[in-house]
Amino acid sequence: MSIITQIISFLYSFLFGFFICFLFFKIKMYLYKYNNIISFFNTFLFIIICSLLYFRILYYINYGVLNLYFLLLILIGIISYYINLQKKCQNKKL
């Protein structure tokens, strides 16, 4: 894998983690609106769709090669969105 492909994969993984967290917080009220079984099914379906979307686009970038650090970058993207969200909430309270 070339260095350009790795950098694009890094950026995509980080932005995908950021996007997943954003999307989850936006549709959280719809996912947990119903009873536990339907909420579990909706969350499971959300995870499956997001995973398929991630691998489909990753396939176009680097032929579907998944390394551990791509998953770590998704996690870092989720954490950075959550930290950014907390800062926004604290600024609104002030």
Biopython code that builds the backbone (N, CA, C, O; Angstrom):
import numpy as np
from Bio.PDB.StructureBuilder import StructureBuilder

atoms = [
    (1, "MET", "N", (0.851, -1.166, 0.000)),
    (1, "MET", "CA", (0.000, 0.000, 0.000)),
    (1, "MET", "C", (0.901, 1.235, 0.000)),
    (1, "MET", "O", (1.818, 1.339, 0.816)),
    (2, "SER", "N", (0.645, 2.152, -0.899)),
    (2, "SER", "CA", (1.476, 3.353, -0.987)),
    (2, "SER", "C", (1.162, 4.316, 0.160)),
    (2, "SER", "O", (0.147, 4.184, 0.843)),
    (3, "ILE", "N", (2.044, 5.270, 0.350)),
    (3, "ILE", "CA", (1.883, 6.221, 1.449)),
    (3, "ILE", "C", (0.664, 7.124, 1.225)),
    (3, "ILE", "O", (-0.012, 7.499, 2.183)),
    (4, "ILE", "N", (0.386, 7.468, -0.020)),
    (4, "ILE", "CA", (-0.789, 8.298, -0.319)),
    (4, "ILE", "C", (-2.069, 7.544, 0.022)),
    (4, "ILE", "O", (-3.002, 8.118, 0.585)),
    (5, "THR", "N", (-2.110, 6.269, -0.316)),
    (5, "THR", "CA", (-3.277, 5.446, 0.000)),
    (5, "THR", "C", (-3.458, 5.314, 1.504)),
    (5, "THR", "O", (-4.586, 5.328, 1.997)),
    (6, "GLN", "N", (-2.365, 5.187, 2.231)),
    (6, "GLN", "CA", (-2.461, 5.095, 3.686)),
    (6, "GLN", "C", (-2.955, 6.390, 4.300)),
    (6, "GLN", "O", (-3.767, 6.365, 5.225)),
    (7, "ILE", "N", (-2.481, 7.519, 3.803)),
    (7, "ILE", "CA", (-2.925, 8.814, 4.336)),
    (7, "ILE", "C", (-4.407, 9.020, 4.052)),
    (7, "ILE", "O", (-5.147, 9.488, 4.918)),
    (8, "ILE", "N", (-4.838, 8.677, 2.857)),
    (8, "ILE", "CA", (-6.266, 8.791, 2.530)),
    (8, "ILE", "C", (-7.081, 7.860, 3.421)),
    (8, "ILE", "O", (-8.158, 8.236, 3.885)),
    (9, "SER", "N", (-6.584, 6.657, 3.664)),
    (9, "SER", "CA", (-7.281, 5.705, 4.539)),
    (9, "SER", "C", (-7.324, 6.221, 5.977)),
    (9, "SER", "O", (-8.339, 6.066, 6.657)),
    (10, "PHE", "N", (-6.232, 6.832, 6.447)),
    (10, "PHE", "CA", (-6.224, 7.433, 7.784)),
    (10, "PHE", "C", (-7.290, 8.513, 7.901)),
    (10, "PHE", "O", (-8.098, 8.509, 8.830)),
    (11, "LEU", "N", (-7.280, 9.429, 6.955)),
    (11, "LEU", "CA", (-8.252, 10.529, 6.993)),
    (11, "LEU", "C", (-9.677, 10.010, 6.912)),
    (11, "LEU", "O", (-10.560, 10.479, 7.629)),
    (12, "TYR", "N", (-9.896, 9.040, 6.036)),
    (12, "TYR", "CA", (-11.238, 8.480, 5.902)),
    (12, "TYR", "C", (-11.681, 7.806, 7.195)),
    (12, "TYR", "O", (-12.827, 7.976, 7.611)),
    (13, "SER", "N", (-10.813, 7.056, 7.832)),
    (13, "SER", "CA", (-11.177, 6.367, 9.070)),
    (13, "SER", "C", (-11.486, 7.365, 10.184)),
    (13, "SER", "O", (-12.457, 7.193, 10.920)),
    (14, "PHE", "N", (-10.663, 8.407, 10.309)),
    (14, "PHE", "CA", (-10.911, 9.419, 11.332)),
    (14, "PHE", "C", (-12.225, 10.144, 11.076)),
    (14, "PHE", "O", (-13.031, 10.307, 11.992)),
    (15, "LEU", "N", (-12.448, 10.580, 9.839)),
    (15, "LEU", "CA", (-13.684, 11.294, 9.514)),
    (15, "LEU", "C", (-14.906, 10.393, 9.608)),
    (15, "LEU", "O", (-15.993, 10.861, 9.945)),
    (16, "PHE", "N", (-14.744, 9.116, 9.316)),
    (16, "PHE", "CA", (-15.861, 8.196, 9.453)),
    (16, "PHE", "C", (-16.248, 8.029, 10.921)),
    (16, "PHE", "O", (-17.436, 7.977, 11.239)),
    (17, "GLY", "N", (-15.263, 7.945, 11.823)),
    (17, "GLY", "CA", (-15.561, 7.884, 13.246)),
    (17, "GLY", "C", (-16.272, 9.135, 13.724)),
    (17, "GLY", "O", (-17.212, 9.059, 14.515)),
    (18, "PHE", "N", (-15.824, 10.279, 13.247)),
    (18, "PHE", "CA", (-16.468, 11.551, 13.576)),
    (18, "PHE", "C", (-17.902, 11.554, 13.062)),
    (18, "PHE", "O", (-18.815, 11.974, 13.774)),
    (19, "PHE", "N", (-18.110, 11.090, 11.827)),
    (19, "PHE", "CA", (-19.432, 11.056, 11.205)),
    (19, "PHE", "C", (-20.363, 10.083, 11.918)),
    (19, "PHE", "O", (-21.539, 10.391, 12.113)),
    (20, "ILE", "N", (-19.863, 8.924, 12.306)),
    (20, "ILE", "CA", (-20.684, 7.925, 12.994)),
    (20, "ILE", "C", (-21.174, 8.466, 14.329)),
    (20, "ILE", "O", (-22.344, 8.303, 14.675)),
    (21, "CYS", "N", (-20.299, 9.097, 15.066)),
    (21, "CYS", "CA", (-20.698, 9.664, 16.352)),
    (21, "CYS", "C", (-21.715, 10.781, 16.163)),
    (21, "CYS", "O", (-22.691, 10.866, 16.908)),
    (22, "PHE", "N", (-21.493, 11.637, 15.175)),
    (22, "PHE", "CA", (-22.445, 12.707, 14.863)),
    (22, "PHE", "C", (-23.807, 12.122, 14.512)),
    (22, "PHE", "O", (-24.831, 12.564, 15.033)),
    (23, "LEU", "N", (-23.818, 11.141, 13.640)),
    (23, "LEU", "CA", (-25.061, 10.524, 13.201)),
    (23, "LEU", "C", (-25.758, 9.815, 14.351)),
    (23, "LEU", "O", (-26.983, 9.875, 14.464)),
    (24, "PHE", "N", (-25.006, 9.155, 15.194)),
    (24, "PHE", "CA", (-25.613, 8.447, 16.324)),
    (24, "PHE", "C", (-26.283, 9.415, 17.286)),
    (24, "PHE", "O", (-27.387, 9.147, 17.759)),
    (25, "PHE", "N", (-25.632, 10.538, 17.585)),
    (25, "PHE", "CA", (-26.245, 11.501, 18.496)),
    (25, "PHE", "C", (-27.469, 12.165, 17.877)),
    (25, "PHE", "O", (-28.395, 12.547, 18.592)),
    (26, "LYS", "N", (-27.479, 12.304, 16.560)),
    (26, "LYS", "CA", (-28.640, 12.910, 15.901)),
    (26, "LYS", "C", (-29.846, 11.979, 15.873)),
    (26, "LYS", "O", (-30.980, 12.440, 15.999)),
    (27, "ILE", "N", (-29.620, 10.674, 15.711)),
    (27, "ILE", "CA", (-30.753, 9.756, 15.613)),
    (27, "ILE", "C", (-30.969, 8.945, 16.888)),
    (27, "ILE", "O", (-31.746, 7.990, 16.888)),
    (28, "LYS", "N", (-30.292, 9.314, 17.972)),
    (28, "LYS", "CA", (-30.407, 8.570, 19.218)),
    (28, "LYS", "C", (-31.833, 8.583, 19.754)),
    (28, "LYS", "O", (-32.293, 7.578, 20.295)),
    (29, "MET", "N", (-32.522, 9.673, 19.617)),
    (29, "MET", "CA", (-33.883, 9.724, 20.143)),
    (29, "MET", "C", (-34.820, 8.810, 19.358)),
    (29, "MET", "O", (-35.818, 8.340, 19.903)),
    (30, "TYR", "N", (-34.519, 8.556, 18.104)),
    (30, "TYR", "CA", (-35.341, 7.636, 17.327)),
    (30, "TYR", "C", (-34.968, 6.182, 17.582)),
    (30, "TYR", "O", (-35.825, 5.302, 17.503)),
    (31, "LEU", "N", (-33.706, 5.921, 17.885)),
    (31, "LEU", "CA", (-33.271, 4.553, 18.151)),
    (31, "LEU", "C", (-33.831, 4.028, 19.466)),
    (31, "LEU", "O", (-34.161, 2.846, 19.567)),
    (32, "TYR", "N", (-33.943, 4.887, 20.472)),
    (32, "TYR", "CA", (-34.372, 4.450, 21.798)),
    (32, "TYR", "C", (-35.781, 4.911, 22.144)),
    (32, "TYR", "O", (-36.134, 5.009, 23.319)),
    (33, "LYS", "N", (-36.569, 5.188, 21.143)),
    (33, "LYS", "CA", (-37.927, 5.670, 21.365)),
    (33, "LYS", "C", (-38.877, 4.536, 21.757)),
    (33, "LYS", "O", (-39.854, 4.769, 22.468)),
    (34, "TYR", "N", (-38.603, 3.329, 21.306)),
    (34, "TYR", "CA", (-39.505, 2.202, 21.494)),
    (34, "TYR", "C", (-39.002, 1.282, 22.599)),
    (34, "TYR", "O", (-38.054, 1.617, 23.309)),
    (35, "ASN", "N", (-39.634, 0.129, 22.743)),
    (35, "ASN", "CA", (-39.228, -0.790, 23.813)),
    (35, "ASN", "C", (-37.836, -1.367, 23.548)),
    (35, "ASN", "O", (-37.217, -1.073, 22.525)),
    (36, "ASN", "N", (-37.359, -2.176, 24.464)),
    (36, "ASN", "CA", (-35.971, -2.643, 24.420)),
    (36, "ASN", "C", (-35.658, -3.512, 23.217)),
    (36, "ASN", "O", (-34.571, -3.401, 22.650)),
    (37, "ILE", "N", (-36.571, -4.367, 22.815)),
    (37, "ILE", "CA", (-36.299, -5.273, 21.700)),
    (37, "ILE", "C", (-36.182, -4.497, 20.401)),
    (37, "ILE", "O", (-35.272, -4.746, 19.610)),
    (38, "ILE", "N", (-37.076, -3.576, 20.175)),
    (38, "ILE", "CA", (-37.024, -2.765, 18.946)),
    (38, "ILE", "C", (-35.817, -1.841, 18.972)),
    (38, "ILE", "O", (-35.193, -1.615, 17.936)),
    (39, "SER", "N", (-35.479, -1.303, 20.137)),
    (39, "SER", "CA", (-34.294, -0.447, 20.253)),
    (39, "SER", "C", (-33.022, -1.237, 19.956)),
    (39, "SER", "O", (-32.118, -0.739, 19.285)),
    (40, "PHE", "N", (-32.957, -2.467, 20.458)),
    (40, "PHE", "CA", (-31.809, -3.316, 20.185)),
    (40, "PHE", "C", (-31.703, -3.604, 18.689)),
    (40, "PHE", "O", (-30.615, -3.535, 18.116)),
    (41, "PHE", "N", (-32.822, -3.925, 18.065)),
    (41, "PHE", "CA", (-32.829, -4.211, 16.632)),
    (41, "PHE", "C", (-32.420, -2.977, 15.823)),
    (41, "PHE", "O", (-31.649, -3.089, 14.870)),
    (42, "ASN", "N", (-32.930, -1.810, 16.197)),
    (42, "ASN", "CA", (-32.573, -0.573, 15.492)),
    (42, "ASN", "C", (-31.085, -0.249, 15.647)),
    (42, "ASN", "O", (-30.437, 0.154, 14.681)),
    (43, "THR", "N", (-30.547, -0.418, 16.838)),
    (43, "THR", "CA", (-29.128, -0.168, 17.056)),
    (43, "THR", "C", (-28.273, -1.162, 16.271)),
    (43, "THR", "O", (-27.269, -0.787, 15.665)),
    (44, "PHE", "N", (-28.679, -2.426, 16.287)),
    (44, "PHE", "CA", (-27.965, -3.455, 15.537)),
    (44, "PHE", "C", (-27.985, -3.142, 14.041)),
    (44, "PHE", "O", (-26.966, -3.275, 13.364)),
    (45, "LEU", "N", (-29.126, -2.733, 13.535)),
    (45, "LEU", "CA", (-29.247, -2.378, 12.122)),
    (45, "LEU", "C", (-28.387, -1.159, 11.779)),
    (45, "LEU", "O", (-27.773, -1.113, 10.714)),
    (46, "PHE", "N", (-28.345, -0.182, 12.672)),
    (46, "PHE", "CA", (-27.514, 1.001, 12.470)),
    (46, "PHE", "C", (-26.038, 0.620, 12.390)),
    (46, "PHE", "O", (-25.311, 1.126, 11.535)),
    (47, "ILE", "N", (-25.600, -0.260, 13.268)),
    (47, "ILE", "CA", (-24.202, -0.693, 13.276)),
    (47, "ILE", "C", (-23.874, -1.474, 12.012)),
    (47, "ILE", "O", (-22.807, -1.280, 11.428)),
    (48, "ILE", "N", (-24.762, -2.345, 11.585)),
    (48, "ILE", "CA", (-24.530, -3.130, 10.373)),
    (48, "ILE", "C", (-24.433, -2.222, 9.148)),
    (48, "ILE", "O", (-23.540, -2.395, 8.319)),
    (49, "ILE", "N", (-25.337, -1.266, 9.032)),
    (49, "ILE", "CA", (-25.321, -0.353, 7.880)),
    (49, "ILE", "C", (-24.047, 0.485, 7.877)),
    (49, "ILE", "O", (-23.427, 0.670, 6.829)),
    (50, "CYS", "N", (-23.656, 0.989, 9.035)),
    (50, "CYS", "CA", (-22.428, 1.791, 9.115)),
    (50, "CYS", "C", (-21.194, 0.949, 8.791)),
    (50, "CYS", "O", (-20.277, 1.425, 8.122)),
    (51, "SER", "N", (-21.168, -0.284, 9.258)),
    (51, "SER", "CA", (-20.028, -1.159, 8.964)),
    (51, "SER", "C", (-19.941, -1.466, 7.476)),
    (51, "SER", "O", (-18.856, -1.435, 6.896)),
    (52, "LEU", "N", (-21.068, -1.761, 6.862)),
    (52, "LEU", "CA", (-21.070, -2.027, 5.429)),
    (52, "LEU", "C", (-20.643, -0.805, 4.628)),
    (52, "LEU", "O", (-19.914, -0.925, 3.644)),
    (53, "LEU", "N", (-21.095, 0.365, 5.050)),
    (53, "LEU", "CA", (-20.702, 1.597, 4.377)),
    (53, "LEU", "C", (-19.198, 1.837, 4.511)),
    (53, "LEU", "O", (-18.541, 2.227, 3.545)),
    (54, "TYR", "N", (-18.654, 1.604, 5.709)),
    (54, "TYR", "CA", (-17.223, 1.788, 5.931)),
    (54, "TYR", "C", (-16.401, 0.861, 5.039)),
    (54, "TYR", "O", (-15.465, 1.305, 4.374)),
    (55, "PHE", "N", (-16.748, -0.419, 5.025)),
    (55, "PHE", "CA", (-15.979, -1.371, 4.238)),
    (55, "PHE", "C", (-16.152, -1.164, 2.745)),
    (55, "PHE", "O", (-15.226, -1.406, 1.972)),
    (56, "ARG", "N", (-17.321, -0.722, 2.337)),
    (56, "ARG", "CA", (-17.550, -0.474, 0.904)),
    (56, "ARG", "C", (-16.659, 0.671, 0.409)),
    (56, "ARG", "O", (-16.027, 0.554, -0.641)),
    (57, "ILE", "N", (-16.608, 1.753, 1.147)),
    (57, "ILE", "CA", (-15.770, 2.877, 0.736)),
    (57, "ILE", "C", (-14.290, 2.536, 0.916)),
    (57, "ILE", "O", (-13.456, 2.943, 0.107)),
    (58, "LEU", "N", (-13.964, 1.791, 1.975)),
    (58, "LEU", "CA", (-12.581, 1.370, 2.168)),
    (58, "LEU", "C", (-12.128, 0.451, 1.036)),
    (58, "LEU", "O", (-10.952, 0.443, 0.672)),
    (59, "TYR", "N", (-13.043, -0.310, 0.490)),
    (59, "TYR", "CA", (-12.705, -1.166, -0.644)),
    (59, "TYR", "C", (-12.287, -0.329, -1.855)),
    (59, "TYR", "O", (-11.376, -0.706, -2.592)),
    (60, "TYR", "N", (-12.956, 0.804, -2.055)),
    (60, "TYR", "CA", (-12.590, 1.682, -3.163)),
    (60, "TYR", "C", (-11.272, 2.409, -2.924)),
    (60, "TYR", "O", (-10.559, 2.735, -3.873)),
    (61, "ILE", "N", (-10.949, 2.664, -1.662)),
    (61, "ILE", "CA", (-9.719, 3.392, -1.360)),
    (61, "ILE", "C", (-8.502, 2.473, -1.451)),
    (61, "ILE", "O", (-7.540, 2.781, -2.155)),
    (62, "ASN", "N", (-8.545, 1.337, -0.736)),
    (62, "ASN", "CA", (-7.361, 0.475, -0.683)),
    (62, "ASN", "C", (-7.702, -1.009, -0.830)),
    (62, "ASN", "O", (-7.029, -1.863, -0.254)),
    (63, "TYR", "N", (-8.713, -1.303, -1.577)),
    (63, "TYR", "CA", (-9.131, -2.676, -1.876)),
    (63, "TYR", "C", (-9.513, -3.460, -0.630)),
    (63, "TYR", "O", (-9.320, -4.674, -0.572)),
    (64, "GLY", "N", (-10.048, -2.778, 0.354)),
    (64, "GLY", "CA", (-10.590, -3.429, 1.540)),
    (64, "GLY", "C", (-9.578, -3.900, 2.560)),
    (64, "GLY", "O", (-9.911, -4.716, 3.419)),
    (65, "VAL", "N", (-8.356, -3.413, 2.491)),
    (65, "VAL", "CA", (-7.350, -3.802, 3.483)),
    (65, "VAL", "C", (-7.658, -3.065, 4.781)),
    (65, "VAL", "O", (-7.684, -1.835, 4.827)),
    (66, "LEU", "N", (-7.888, -3.835, 5.821)),
    (66, "LEU", "CA", (-8.233, -3.263, 7.111)),
    (66, "LEU", "C", (-7.110, -3.559, 8.092)),
    (66, "LEU", "O", (-6.795, -4.718, 8.364)),
    (67, "ASN", "N", (-6.516, -2.509, 8.613)),
    (67, "ASN", "CA", (-5.461, -2.656, 9.613)),
    (67, "ASN", "C", (-5.985, -2.179, 10.957)),
    (67, "ASN", "O", (-6.987, -1.469, 11.033)),
    (68, "LEU", "N", (-5.298, -2.576, 12.006)),
    (68, "LEU", "CA", (-5.721, -2.228, 13.352)),
    (68, "LEU", "C", (-5.745, -0.718, 13.560)),
    (68, "LEU", "O", (-6.625, -0.200, 14.247)),
    (69, "TYR", "N", (-4.794, -0.017, 12.978)),
    (69, "TYR", "CA", (-4.738, 1.429, 13.202)),
    (69, "TYR", "C", (-5.879, 2.165, 12.504)),
    (69, "TYR", "O", (-6.178, 3.299, 12.879)),
    (70, "PHE", "N", (-6.520, 1.575, 11.514)),
    (70, "PHE", "CA", (-7.720, 2.189, 10.936)),
    (70, "PHE", "C", (-8.855, 2.170, 11.964)),
    (70, "PHE", "O", (-9.590, 3.146, 12.110)),
    (71, "LEU", "N", (-8.983, 1.051, 12.669)),
    (71, "LEU", "CA", (-10.010, 0.974, 13.710)),
    (71, "LEU", "C", (-9.700, 1.917, 14.867)),
    (71, "LEU", "O", (-10.606, 2.498, 15.464)),
    (72, "LEU", "N", (-8.414, 2.065, 15.179)),
    (72, "LEU", "CA", (-8.032, 3.020, 16.227)),
    (72, "LEU", "C", (-8.349, 4.451, 15.808)),
    (72, "LEU", "O", (-8.745, 5.266, 16.642)),
    (73, "LEU", "N", (-8.180, 4.762, 14.532)),
    (73, "LEU", "CA", (-8.511, 6.106, 14.061)),
    (73, "LEU", "C", (-10.016, 6.359, 14.087)),
    (73, "LEU", "O", (-10.447, 7.487, 14.329)),
    (74, "ILE", "N", (-10.808, 5.342, 13.844)),
    (74, "ILE", "CA", (-12.257, 5.497, 13.997)),
    (74, "ILE", "C", (-12.585, 5.817, 15.449)),
    (74, "ILE", "O", (-13.393, 6.702, 15.729)),
    (75, "LEU", "N", (-11.957, 5.097, 16.367)),
    (75, "LEU", "CA", (-12.161, 5.351, 17.794)),
    (75, "LEU", "C", (-11.705, 6.755, 18.187)),
    (75, "LEU", "O", (-12.380, 7.419, 18.973)),
    (76, "ILE", "N", (-10.592, 7.212, 17.663)),
    (76, "ILE", "CA", (-10.112, 8.568, 17.934)),
    (76, "ILE", "C", (-11.082, 9.600, 17.372)),
    (76, "ILE", "O", (-11.306, 10.638, 17.996)),
    (77, "GLY", "N", (-11.659, 9.334, 16.210)),
    (77, "GLY", "CA", (-12.664, 10.234, 15.637)),
    (77, "GLY", "C", (-13.898, 10.321, 16.510)),
    (77, "GLY", "O", (-14.453, 11.404, 16.696)),
    (78, "ILE", "N", (-14.334, 9.192, 17.046)),
    (78, "ILE", "CA", (-15.499, 9.183, 17.944)),
    (78, "ILE", "C", (-15.193, 9.963, 19.215)),
    (78, "ILE", "O", (-16.015, 10.761, 19.665)),
    (79, "ILE", "N", (-14.026, 9.741, 19.791)),
    (79, "ILE", "CA", (-13.647, 10.438, 21.022)),
    (79, "ILE", "C", (-13.516, 11.937, 20.780)),
    (79, "ILE", "O", (-13.944, 12.734, 21.615)),
    (80, "SER", "N", (-12.935, 12.333, 19.658)),
    (80, "SER", "CA", (-12.786, 13.767, 19.383)),
    (80, "SER", "C", (-14.138, 14.427, 19.168)),
    (80, "SER", "O", (-14.325, 15.575, 19.572)),
    (81, "TYR", "N", (-15.083, 13.738, 18.547)),
    (81, "TYR", "CA", (-16.421, 14.316, 18.397)),
    (81, "TYR", "C", (-17.084, 14.461, 19.759)),
    (81, "TYR", "O", (-17.720, 15.477, 20.039)),
    (82, "TYR", "N", (-16.935, 13.443, 20.609)),
    (82, "TYR", "CA", (-17.546, 13.498, 21.926)),
    (82, "TYR", "C", (-16.957, 14.633, 22.766)),
    (82, "TYR", "O", (-17.692, 15.326, 23.470)),
    (83, "ILE", "N", (-15.650, 14.825, 22.698)),
    (83, "ILE", "CA", (-15.012, 15.932, 23.426)),
    (83, "ILE", "C", (-15.486, 17.264, 22.877)),
    (83, "ILE", "O", (-15.757, 18.192, 23.639)),
    (84, "ASN", "N", (-15.589, 17.363, 21.553)),
    (84, "ASN", "CA", (-16.072, 18.584, 20.916)),
    (84, "ASN", "C", (-17.522, 18.860, 21.310)),
    (84, "ASN", "O", (-17.897, 20.015, 21.514)),
    (85, "LEU", "N", (-18.337, 17.818, 21.418)),
    (85, "LEU", "CA", (-19.734, 17.967, 21.816)),
    (85, "LEU", "C", (-19.847, 18.452, 23.249)),
    (85, "LEU", "O", (-20.692, 19.293, 23.557)),
    (86, "GLN", "N", (-18.996, 17.925, 24.136)),
    (86, "GLN", "CA", (-19.013, 18.366, 25.532)),
    (86, "GLN", "C", (-18.625, 19.833, 25.656)),
    (86, "GLN", "O", (-19.199, 20.559, 26.468)),
    (87, "LYS", "N", (-17.655, 20.276, 24.859)),
    (87, "LYS", "CA", (-17.258, 21.686, 24.903)),
    (87, "LYS", "C", (-18.401, 22.579, 24.442)),
    (87, "LYS", "O", (-18.620, 23.649, 25.012)),
    (88, "LYS", "N", (-19.132, 22.151, 23.418)),
    (88, "LYS", "CA", (-20.267, 22.942, 22.944)),
    (88, "LYS", "C", (-21.358, 23.013, 23.992)),
    (88, "LYS", "O", (-21.981, 24.060, 24.169)),
    (89, "CYS", "N", (-21.597, 21.912, 24.690)),
    (89, "CYS", "CA", (-22.628, 21.893, 25.726)),
    (89, "CYS", "C", (-22.235, 22.781, 26.897)),
    (89, "CYS", "O", (-23.090, 23.457, 27.470)),
    (90, "GLN", "N", (-20.956, 22.791, 27.262)),
    (90, "GLN", "CA", (-20.495, 23.646, 28.350)),
    (90, "GLN", "C", (-20.595, 25.124, 27.965)),
    (90, "GLN", "O", (-20.925, 25.957, 28.809)),
    (91, "ASN", "N", (-20.317, 25.454, 26.716)),
    (91, "ASN", "CA", (-20.421, 26.846, 26.269)),
    (91, "ASN", "C", (-21.871, 27.313, 26.247)),
    (91, "ASN", "O", (-22.138, 28.486, 26.508)),
    (92, "LYS", "N", (-22.806, 26.432, 25.946)),
    (92, "LYS", "CA", (-24.226, 26.818, 25.949)),
    (92, "LYS", "C", (-24.744, 27.049, 27.348)),
    (92, "LYS", "O", (-25.634, 27.876, 27.549)),
    (93, "LYS", "N", (-24.195, 26.322, 28.338)),
    (93, "LYS", "CA", (-24.640, 26.482, 29.723)),
    (93, "LYS", "C", (-24.142, 27.792, 30.314)),
    (93, "LYS", "O", (-24.785, 28.356, 31.200)),
    (94, "LEU", "N", (-23.010, 28.276, 29.837)),
    (94, "LEU", "CA", (-22.445, 29.513, 30.383)),
    (94, "LEU", "C", (-23.177, 30.665, 29.867)),
    (94, "LEU", "O", (-22.857, 31.803, 30.208)),
]
sb = StructureBuilder()
sb.init_structure("model")
sb.init_model(0)
sb.init_chain("A")
sb.init_seg("    ")
for serial, (resi, resn, name, xyz) in enumerate(atoms, 1):
    if name == "N":
        sb.init_residue(resn, " ", resi, " ")
    sb.init_atom(name, np.array(xyz, "f"), 0.0, 1.0, " ", f" {name:<3s}", serial, name[0])
structure = sb.get_structure()
